[in-house]
Amino acid sequence: MSAVSSPVATVASVPHATAGRPRIIAALLAVSDALAALLLVADLLVVCVSVMLRYWFNAPVEWSDDVARGLMVGSSFFGAASALARGDNPVSPSSSTSCRRGRAR
C-alpha cells in the first residue's frame, strides 16, 4: 500500500516548475504561492467572522465585504501569476480553438 501524499505541492516537488529555471525564479514562485494561500486564508477568516457576528450578535461588520473582495482579488492575481509562470494555466487560446469543428476552428 502506498502512502498518500499531501495534495498541496511545493515548488520543489513539481519537476517542471523548476526545470531549467534559476533559483530566484523558483523562490519567487514559492513566495507567490505562499502569498496566494495566505490571502485566501485571510479571506476565509474575514468572511467567517463576519457571518458569525451577523448571526450571533446581529451586528454585521460593514467593511468585511470590501476586505473579502480585495483579498480574493489579490489571491487570484498571485495564483494566476504562479500558474502562468509554471505553464499550468488551463485556459488558453488553444483550449478554446480545440473545441471547435470545421471552419469555425
C-alpha positions in Angstrom: 0.0 0.0 0.0 1.4 3.4 -1.0 1.4 6.4 1.3 -0.9 9.2 0.3 1.0 12.4 -0.4 -0.2 15.9 0.5 -2.4 17.5 -2.1 -0.5 20.8 -1.7 2.5 20.7 -4.0 5.6 22.8 -3.3 7.8 24.2 -6.0 10.5 21.7 -5.2 8.1 18.7 -5.6 6.8 19.8 -9.0 9.5 18.7 -11.5 8.6 21.0 -14.4 8.2 24.0 -12.0 11.9 24.5 -11.5 13.3 22.7 -14.5 15.8 25.0 -16.3 14.9 28.0 -14.2 17.2 30.0 -11.9 16.8 29.7 -8.2 15.5 33.2 -7.9 12.5 32.3 -10.2 11.8 29.2 -8.1 12.0 31.4 -4.9 9.6 34.0 -6.4 7.2 31.3 -7.4 7.3 29.9 -3.8 6.6 33.4 -2.4 3.8 34.0 -4.9 2.2 30.7 -3.9 2.6 31.4 -0.2 1.0 34.9 -0.6 -1.9 33.5 -2.6 -2.5 30.9 0.1 -2.2 33.5 2.9 -4.6 35.8 1.2 -7.1 33.0 0.7 -6.9 32.0 4.4 -7.3 35.7 5.5 -10.3 35.9 3.2 -11.9 32.9 4.8 -11.3 34.2 8.3 -12.8 37.6 7.4 -15.9 36.0 5.9 -16.4 33.5 8.8 -16.0 36.2 11.4 -18.5 38.4 9.6 -21.0 35.7 9.3 -20.6 34.7 13.0 -21.0 38.3 14.2 -24.0 38.8 12.0 -25.7 35.5 13.1 -24.9 35.6 16.9 -24.9 39.3 17.7 -26.9 40.7 14.8 -24.1 43.1 14.3 -22.7 42.9 10.8 -19.3 44.3 10.1 -19.7 46.9 7.4 -16.2 46.7 5.9 -16.0 42.9 5.7 -17.4 42.5 2.2 -15.0 45.1 0.7 -12.0 43.5 2.5 -13.0 40.0 1.5 -13.4 41.1 -2.1 -9.9 42.7 -2.1 -8.3 39.6 -0.5 -10.0 37.4 -3.2 -8.7 39.6 -6.0 -5.2 39.5 -4.5 -5.3 35.8 -4.1 -6.5 35.4 -7.7 -3.7 37.6 -9.1 -0.9 35.8 -7.2 -2.3 32.4 -8.0 -2.7 33.2 -11.7 0.8 34.6 -11.8 2.1 31.3 -10.4 0.0 29.2 -12.7 1.1 31.2 -15.7 4.8 31.0 -14.8 4.6 27.3 -14.5 2.5 26.8 -17.6 -0.4 25.2 -15.6 -2.9 27.7 -16.9 -5.9 25.6 -18.2 -7.5 28.5 -20.0 -5.5 29.4 -23.1 -6.4 30.3 -26.7 -5.6 26.8 -27.9 -8.1 25.3 -25.5 -10.9 27.3 -27.0 -10.0 26.5 -30.6 -9.6 22.8 -29.9 -13.4 22.6 -29.1 -14.5 24.0 -32.4 -15.0 21.9 -35.6 -14.6 22.6 -39.2 -14.5 26.1 -40.5 -15.1 27.6 -37.0 -11.7 26.5 -36.0 
